[in-house]
Amino acid sequence: MQKLLKQLPSLRQELYSLLVAIKKDADWHTLRRHFRWSDSSYSTPYVDVTIGCTFDFAEGCISWSFQTGDNSFTGGAYGHPEWFTTSVLSRTNCKDLAKDLIEEIEGRIHELKSYQGA
């Protein structure tokens, strides 16, 4: 488990870079227009992000991918057993969001390890 936990700082940086890119590349003008015209109860536009992870306790490695939007059956996260979801808004602090995701991932690693009885 320690090998997995040692990978979290670099994963945090990778997630931060991903979130910054998603935030930068989002078409906020179109999203605002879409949210204004939709029946959604949300008035602030956002981009859904799902991080999919596989934790290999035997090898001590983490593999991951991501997807945006509601494409749960075809996105990059679909092939991973553990999913972590969040939303990116135009005003999102990506550093804080990456930290929150890593805390969630770390908690899940501890939880899964406890199920293994070790």
N, C-alpha and C positions, 0 to 999 in steps of 0.2 A: 504494500500500500504506500510505503514511503516514496517509492519511485514515481508513483502516480502523482502524489502530492507535490513532489519536486518539479513537476512539469507545469504546475498551475501558474507560476509567474510568467512564463513564456506564453502560455495559452491566454492569459489575461491581456498581454500585449497584442496578440493576434486578434483577439475579439475586439479590442479597442480599435485597431486599424480597420477591421471589418465594419464596425458600427459607424466610424467616421466616414468611410466610403459610402455606405448606404445613405447616411444623412446628407452627404454632399451630392450624391447622384439622384436623390429623390426629386421628382418634379412637384415641388410643393404648391405651385400655382394651380396645376391641374388637380392635385389632391384636394386643395381647399375648395375648388369649384365642385368637385365630385361630392365631397362631404356636405356641402351646402345644399345640394340637390337630392341627396339620398334620404331615405327614410330612417337612417341610422340615428340613434339617440346621441351619438358622439358628434360634437361640433368641431373638435380639434383634429385635424388630419394626422395620421400616423401610418407607419409602415410596420406590419407584423414581421417579426423575425423569430425563427425557430432554429436553435442550435441542437444538432443531434450528436450524441457522444457514445462511444463504445469504450468501456474501461476494461483493459486486459490485465487482470491482477497477476496472472502467472508471468507475463512478460514485462509488466510494469509500464505499459504504454497507453496513451489515450489517442484514439482517432476521432475525428470530428468532421462535420460538414454543416452547412446551413441552408436555409431556404427563406424566402420572403413571401409574404402573402399567404393565401389559403390554398396551398397546393400540396396538401399533406400526403397525397399518394404518389406524387411524382418528384418532389423536391429532394435536395441533397441530404436532408436530415432523415428522410424516411427509412433508410437502411440501417439506422442506428437505434438501439433499444431504449436509450435514455434521451428525452427531449426536454429542452429548457426554452421557454417562450418569453418574449418581451415585445415591447413596442418602441419604435424610434419616432420621436416627434421633432419638429424643426428646432425646438429649444432644448432637446435632450443633451445632458452632459454625458458624453460617451465614456469618459473616464469612470464616472460613478456607475454607469450602467454596466460596463465591463466588470467592475469590482463586484457589483451585485450578482451578476451571472456566475462569477468564479466562486463566490460564497455559496451559491445554490449548488453548483457542481461539486464543490468540496463536501458539502453536507450530504449529497447523494453518494459520493464515494464512501464516506464513513458509514452511511446507512447500509449500502450494499455489502460492505465488509462485515458489518455486524450480523447480517443474515447468513454469512458463510461460517459464522461461529469462531472467527479468529480474531 
